[in-house]
Amino acid sequence: MPTPSPRRALRLAALLTAALAITLGLGPAVSAVPVEPRPAAAAAVTFEDTFDGPAGAAVNSGKWNVETGDNVNNHERQWYTPGASNAALDGAGNLVITARRENPGNYQCWYGRCEYTSARLNTSGRFTQTYGHVEARMKVPRGQGMWQAAATSDTRTASNPHSTNNSFAAEVSC
């Protein structure tokens, strides 16, 4: 019988050892206790506003744009006001957006004299993100004629038509 080469002898010995170990029940260890999967690492927070200011204060202008005027594109019935008159912190970590039946500035809307004031805020130009998780805690109003909205919207413009970034917007409309 010819003598196998040292390399072939090693491979044959390894195969025989593995076969013997499996036959005798000494094979690879298998745990009878399920292994808990590792929790996923928490995603880094890229934008946050906890609205932690005194009651009556306006939103942080470094994070939010306050839109003003008549939104003729959606034919809404209110005038969006600046400052804290319709969007103010409540002193308890909340932003309160209030729609009011009023027109103290004799504002003109698409249909004539505006009947309501409200607030519309967005993060456009302050914060954008292409991918990720958006989380918000909201209590929305009830009642006829109230249209609240919170949404992400793309930031495409004529100068940047292929943008895939998103900004966040919130409003209460009448």
C-alpha positions as CSV (number, residue, x, y, z in Angstrom):
1,M,0.0,0.0,0.0
2,P,1.5,3.4,-1.0
3,T,2.2,5.9,1.8
4,P,0.0,9.0,1.5
5,S,1.6,12.4,1.2
6,P,1.9,14.3,4.5
7,R,-0.7,16.9,3.3
8,R,-3.2,14.2,2.3
9,A,-2.5,12.4,5.6
10,L,-3.4,15.5,7.5
11,R,-6.7,16.0,5.6
12,L,-7.6,12.4,6.1
13,A,-6.9,12.6,9.8
14,A,-9.0,15.7,10.2
15,L,-11.9,14.1,8.4
16,L,-11.7,11.0,10.5
17,T,-11.5,13.0,13.7
18,A,-14.5,15.1,12.8
19,A,-16.5,12.0,11.8
20,L,-15.6,10.3,15.1
21,A,-16.4,13.4,17.2
22,I,-19.9,13.7,15.6
23,T,-20.5,9.9,16.0
24,L,-19.7,10.1,19.7
25,G,-21.8,13.2,20.3
26,L,-18.7,15.5,20.7
27,G,-19.6,17.6,17.6
28,P,-20.1,21.3,17.6
29,A,-21.6,22.7,20.8
30,V,-25.2,23.7,20.4
31,S,-26.8,25.7,23.2
32,A,-30.2,24.5,24.6
33,V,-30.8,28.0,25.9
34,P,-31.8,30.6,23.2
35,V,-29.3,33.4,22.9
36,E,-30.9,36.8,23.3
37,P,-30.2,39.0,20.3
38,R,-28.2,42.2,21.0
39,P,-30.4,45.3,21.1
40,A,-29.9,47.5,18.1
41,A,-27.8,50.6,18.9
42,A,-29.9,53.7,19.4
43,A,-29.8,55.9,16.4
44,A,-28.2,59.3,16.9
45,V,-30.6,62.1,17.3
46,T,-30.1,64.6,14.5
47,F,-32.8,67.1,15.3
48,E,-34.7,67.6,18.5
49,D,-36.9,70.4,20.0
50,T,-38.3,69.8,23.4
51,F,-40.0,73.2,23.5
52,D,-38.6,73.9,26.9
53,G,-39.1,77.6,27.3
54,P,-41.4,79.9,29.3
55,A,-45.1,80.0,28.6
56,G,-45.9,82.4,25.8
57,A,-42.5,82.3,24.3
58,A,-42.1,81.9,20.5
59,V,-40.4,78.8,19.0
60,N,-36.6,78.6,18.5
61,S,-36.0,80.5,15.3
62,G,-32.7,78.7,14.9
63,K,-34.8,75.5,14.4
64,W,-38.1,76.7,12.9
65,N,-39.3,79.0,10.2
66,V,-42.6,80.7,11.0
67,E,-44.5,81.2,7.7
68,T,-46.7,84.3,7.4
69,G,-49.4,85.3,5.1
70,D,-52.1,83.7,3.0
71,N,-51.4,80.2,1.6
72,V,-53.1,80.7,-1.8
73,N,-51.9,77.3,-3.0
74,N,-54.2,75.3,-0.7
75,H,-57.1,77.8,-0.5
76,E,-56.9,77.9,3.3
77,R,-59.1,80.3,5.2
78,Q,-56.6,81.8,7.6
79,W,-53.7,84.2,7.7
80,Y,-50.5,82.8,9.2
81,T,-49.2,85.2,11.8
82,P,-45.6,85.8,12.9
83,G,-44.2,85.5,16.5
84,A,-46.0,83.9,19.3
85,S,-49.5,85.1,18.7
86,N,-50.7,81.7,17.3
87,A,-47.7,79.4,18.0
88,A,-46.3,79.6,21.5
89,L,-44.7,77.4,24.1
90,D,-46.8,76.5,27.1
91,G,-44.0,76.3,29.7
92,A,-44.5,72.5,30.1
93,G,-42.5,71.3,27.1
94,N,-45.2,71.7,24.5
95,L,-45.8,73.9,21.5
96,V,-49.4,75.1,21.2
97,I,-50.6,76.1,17.7
98,T,-53.9,78.0,18.0
99,A,-56.4,78.9,15.3
100,R,-58.5,81.9,16.2
101,R,-61.6,83.4,14.6
102,E,-60.1,86.9,14.3
103,N,-58.5,89.4,11.9
104,P,-56.8,92.1,13.9
105,G,-54.6,93.2,11.0
106,N,-57.4,93.4,8.4
107,Y,-55.5,90.7,6.4
108,Q,-56.7,89.9,2.9
109,C,-56.9,86.2,1.8
110,W,-57.6,84.6,-1.6
111,Y,-61.3,84.8,-1.0
112,G,-61.4,88.3,0.5
113,R,-61.0,89.5,4.1
114,C,-59.5,86.6,6.2
115,E,-61.7,85.2,8.9
116,Y,-59.1,83.4,10.9
117,T,-55.5,83.5,12.1
118,S,-53.2,80.5,12.7
119,A,-49.6,79.4,12.5
120,R,-47.5,77.4,10.1
121,L,-44.0,76.3,10.9
122,N,-41.3,74.3,9.0
123,T,-37.7,73.4,9.3
124,S,-36.8,74.2,5.7
125,G,-33.4,75.7,5.5
126,R,-32.8,74.9,9.2
127,F,-32.8,71.1,9.1
128,T,-33.1,68.5,6.3
129,Q,-32.4,64.8,6.3
130,T,-32.5,62.2,3.5
131,Y,-33.0,59.0,5.5
132,G,-34.0,58.2,9.0
133,H,-36.7,58.0,11.6
134,V,-39.1,60.9,12.4
135,E,-40.9,60.9,15.7
136,A,-43.3,63.5,17.0
137,R,-45.7,63.6,20.0
138,M,-48.9,65.5,19.1
139,K,-52.3,66.2,20.5
140,V,-54.5,67.3,17.7
141,P,-57.7,69.4,17.9
142,R,-61.2,68.1,17.3
143,G,-64.1,69.9,15.7
144,Q,-65.6,70.8,12.4
145,G,-63.4,72.9,10.1
146,M,-60.1,72.1,11.9
147,W,-57.4,70.7,9.7
148,Q,-54.2,69.9,11.5
149,A,-51.1,68.8,9.7
150,A,-47.7,67.5,10.4
151,A,-45.6,66.2,7.6
152,T,-42.2,65.8,6.0
153,S,-41.8,67.4,2.6
154,D,-39.1,67.2,0.0
155,T,-36.9,70.2,-0.4
156,R,-36.7,70.2,-4.2
157,T,-36.4,73.6,-5.8
158,A,-35.9,74.9,-9.3
159,S,-32.1,75.3,-8.6
160,N,-31.9,71.8,-7.0
161,P,-34.6,69.6,-8.7
162,H,-33.0,66.3,-7.7
163,S,-32.9,66.8,-3.9
164,T,-33.9,63.9,-1.8
165,N,-33.8,65.7,1.5
166,N,-36.9,66.3,3.7
167,S,-38.0,69.0,6.1
168,F,-40.7,68.9,8.7
169,A,-43.8,71.1,8.8
170,A,-46.6,71.6,11.3
171,E,-49.8,73.7,11.1
172,V,-53.4,74.1,12.2
173,S,-55.7,75.3,9.5
174,C,-59.3,76.4,9.4
